[in-house]
Amino acid sequence: MYKLGLTGGIATGKSTVSKYLQAEKNVPVIDADLIAHQITAPGQPALKEIAKAFGPGMVSFDGQLNRKKLGGLVFNDSDAREQLNQITHPRVYAEFERQLAELESQGVPLVVLDIPLLFESNQGMAYDGIALVTIDEKTQLKRLMNRNQLDEPGAWNRIHAQMPLAKKQAMADFLIDNSSTLAHTYAQVDAMLEAIKS
């Protein structure tokens, strides 16, 4: 089974590529963000640990994790971000391993591991290849400000909380430039899949 790590920078369009692989190419995708939501759902141990570490205000009145409030804290405080990662990452990667084992037992030839912070938080997972979705910094800033309704300093904080895209590019096996049309992006994904098969 070929394990393809899929990553990017914030607002580079990784989700667009992930959805295309799953919906149009029938490639199974294990999504770190989806797992992170599941492990921080009401009643889950990770949510209790987050409330204990950062205060009960991180949990909304309806018992849900207040992601906006938590994001505002961890994107401005590297120590808090590291503390949060220590709570969530081991649980996320344990679920990754469980799903991978299940897919492997089914004889699936290719699986995509969709991990936003693949380079920043690698928990010793092995990949056969890594694909990076990338755009120029100016477009990234604009997209993030629009998507998250952030002012420019707030958007830069989030971009700079991650490893620079240029550094990630040097470590990736496949680069997918998402700064043009969707058709251009999808064509690059198709070419990558052909390269993996050959």
Helices and strands as residue ranges (DSSP letters): E 2-8, H 14-23, E 29-31, H 32-39, H 45-54, G 56-58, H 67-74, H 78-105, E 110-114, E 129-134, H 137-148, H 152-160, H 165-169, E 174-177, H 182-197
